[in-house]
Amino acid sequence: MLLKDDKVGFSFHITTIYAGSETHIHYQNHFESVYCISGNGEIETIADGKIYKIEPGTLYVLEKHDEHLLRGGSEDMKLACVFNPPLNGREVHDESGVYPLEAETV
């Protein structure tokens, strides 16, 4: 895992999405790219209601800060995730599904 303190300009994480789960996400402050390693699920973009299947080999990018629902399918998903700006590893989604943007120390 790479985090903000590694000072490479992005963060990299392996994330597990549990089968049957649903998570509301809206990364207003971060760009996200996700690659599915294993498992299955789907992503629904809130603005247009489109649903996209996720399976091993699927890569999706949310370059417009798309508000979305991430759903686990019949088995847990393992996802490789890249965020820019990088995460510090302590973030928690707020009530809107957002990770807060951490202020830079000058």
Contacts in CASP RR format, 6 or more apart in sequence:
PFRMAT RR
TARGET T0000
AUTHOR 0000-0000-0000
METHOD contacts of the structure
MODEL  1
MLLKDDKVGFSFHITTIYAGSETHIHYQNHFESVYCISGNGEIETIADGK
IYKIEPGTLYVLEKHDEHLLRGGSEDMKLACVFNPPLNGREVHDESGVYP
LEAETV
1 11 0 8 1.000
1 12 0 8 1.000
1 13 0 8 1.000
1 14 0 8 1.000
2 8 0 8 1.000
2 10 0 8 1.000
2 11 0 8 1.000
2 12 0 8 1.000
2 86 0 8 1.000
3 11 0 8 1.000
3 86 0 8 1.000
3 87 0 8 1.000
3 88 0 8 1.000
3 89 0 8 1.000
4 11 0 8 1.000
4 85 0 8 1.000
4 86 0 8 1.000
4 87 0 8 1.000
4 88 0 8 1.000
4 89 0 8 1.000
4 102 0 8 1.000
5 88 0 8 1.000
6 86 0 8 1.000
8 86 0 8 1.000
9 84 0 8 1.000
9 85 0 8 1.000
9 86 0 8 1.000
10 82 0 8 1.000
10 83 0 8 1.000
10 84 0 8 1.000
10 85 0 8 1.000
10 86 0 8 1.000
11 82 0 8 1.000
11 83 0 8 1.000
11 84 0 8 1.000
11 86 0 8 1.000
11 87 0 8 1.000
11 89 0 8 1.000
12 80 0 8 1.000
12 81 0 8 1.000
12 82 0 8 1.000
13 80 0 8 1.000
13 81 0 8 1.000
13 82 0 8 1.000
13 83 0 8 1.000
13 87 0 8 1.000
14 37 0 8 1.000
14 78 0 8 1.000
14 79 0 8 1.000
14 80 0 8 1.000
14 81 0 8 1.000
15 78 0 8 1.000
15 79 0 8 1.000
15 80 0 8 1.000
15 81 0 8 1.000
16 76 0 8 1.000
16 77 0 8 1.000
16 78 0 8 1.000
16 79 0 8 1.000
17 23 0 8 1.000
17 41 0 8 1.000
17 70 0 8 1.000
17 71 0 8 1.000
17 72 0 8 1.000
17 76 0 8 1.000
17 77 0 8 1.000
17 79 0 8 1.000
18 72 0 8 1.000
18 76 0 8 1.000
19 72 0 8 1.000
19 73 0 8 1.000
19 74 0 8 1.000
19 75 0 8 1.000
19 76 0 8 1.000
20 71 0 8 1.000
20 72 0 8 1.000
20 73 0 8 1.000
20 74 0 8 1.000
21 71 0 8 1.000
21 72 0 8 1.000
22 69 0 8 1.000
22 70 0 8 1.000
22 71 0 8 1.000
22 72 0 8 1.000
23 69 0 8 1.000
23 70 0 8 1.000
23 71 0 8 1.000
23 93 0 8 1.000
24 67 0 8 1.000
24 68 0 8 1.000
24 69 0 8 1.000
24 93 0 8 1.000
24 97 0 8 1.000
25 67 0 8 1.000
25 68 0 8 1.000
25 69 0 8 1.000
25 70 0 8 1.000
25 93 0 8 1.000
25 97 0 8 1.000
26 46 0 8 1.000
26 65 0 8 1.000
26 66 0 8 1.000
26 67 0 8 1.000
26 68 0 8 1.000
26 96 0 8 1.000
26 97 0 8 1.000
26 98 0 8 1.000
27 62 0 8 1.000
27 65 0 8 1.000
27 83 0 8 1.000
27 98 0 8 1.000
27 99 0 8 1.000
28 65 0 8 1.000
28 96 0 8 1.000
28 98 0 8 1.000
29 65 0 8 1.000
29 85 0 8 1.000
29 98 0 8 1.000
29 99 0 8 1.000
29 100 0 8 1.000
29 101 0 8 1.000
30 65 0 8 1.000
30 83 0 8 1.000
30 84 0 8 1.000
30 85 0 8 1.000
30 87 0 8 1.000
30 99 0 8 1.000
30 101 0 8 1.000
31 61 0 8 1.000
31 62 0 8 1.000
31 63 0 8 1.000
31 65 0 8 1.000
31 83 0 8 1.000
31 84 0 8 1.000
32 61 0 8 1.000
32 62 0 8 1.000
32 81 0 8 1.000
32 82 0 8 1.000
32 83 0 8 1.000
33 59 0 8 1.000
33 60 0 8 1.000
33 61 0 8 1.000
33 62 0 8 1.000
33 81 0 8 1.000
33 82 0 8 1.000
34 59 0 8 1.000
34 60 0 8 1.000
34 61 0 8 1.000
34 79 0 8 1.000
34 80 0 8 1.000
34 81 0 8 1.000
34 82 0 8 1.000
35 57 0 8 1.000
35 58 0 8 1.000
35 59 0 8 1.000
35 79 0 8 1.000
35 80 0 8 1.000
35 81 0 8 1.000
36 54 0 8 1.000
36 55 0 8 1.000
36 56 0 8 1.000
36 57 0 8 1.000
36 58 0 8 1.000
36 59 0 8 1.000
36 77 0 8 1.000
36 78 0 8 1.000
36 79 0 8 1.000
37 56 0 8 1.000
37 57 0 8 1.000
37 78 0 8 1.000
37 79 0 8 1.000
37 80 0 8 1.000
38 56 0 8 1.000
38 75 0 8 1.000
38 76 0 8 1.000
38 77 0 8 1.000
38 78 0 8 1.000
39 55 0 8 1.000
39 56 0 8 1.000
39 73 0 8 1.000
39 75 0 8 1.000
39 76 0 8 1.000
39 77 0 8 1.000
39 78 0 8 1.000
40 53 0 8 1.000
40 54 0 8 1.000
40 55 0 8 1.000
40 56 0 8 1.000
40 72 0 8 1.000
40 73 0 8 1.000
40 74 0 8 1.000
40 75 0 8 1.000
40 77 0 8 1.000
41 53 0 8 1.000
41 54 0 8 1.000
41 55 0 8 1.000
41 71 0 8 1.000
41 72 0 8 1.000
41 73 0 8 1.000
41 77 0 8 1.000
42 51 0 8 1.000
42 52 0 8 1.000
42 53 0 8 1.000
42 54 0 8 1.000
42 70 0 8 1.000
42 71 0 8 1.000
42 72 0 8 1.000
42 73 0 8 1.000
43 51 0 8 1.000
43 52 0 8 1.000
43 54 0 8 1.000
43 60 0 8 1.000
43 68 0 8 1.000
43 69 0 8 1.000
43 70 0 8 1.000
43 71 0 8 1.000
44 50 0 8 1.000
44 51 0 8 1.000
44 52 0 8 1.000
44 68 0 8 1.000
44 69 0 8 1.000
44 71 0 8 1.000
45 52 0 8 1.000
45 66 0 8 1.000
45 67 0 8 1.000
45 68 0 8 1.000
46 66 0 8 1.000
46 67 0 8 1.000
46 68 0 8 1.000
46 69 0 8 1.000
47 66 0 8 1.000
47 67 0 8 1.000
52 60 0 8 1.000
54 60 0 8 1.000
54 77 0 8 1.000
62 68 0 8 1.000
85 101 0 8 1.000
87 99 0 8 1.000
88 102 0 8 1.000
91 99 0 8 1.000
91 100 0 8 1.000
92 99 0 8 1.000
93 99 0 8 1.000
94 100 0 8 1.000
END
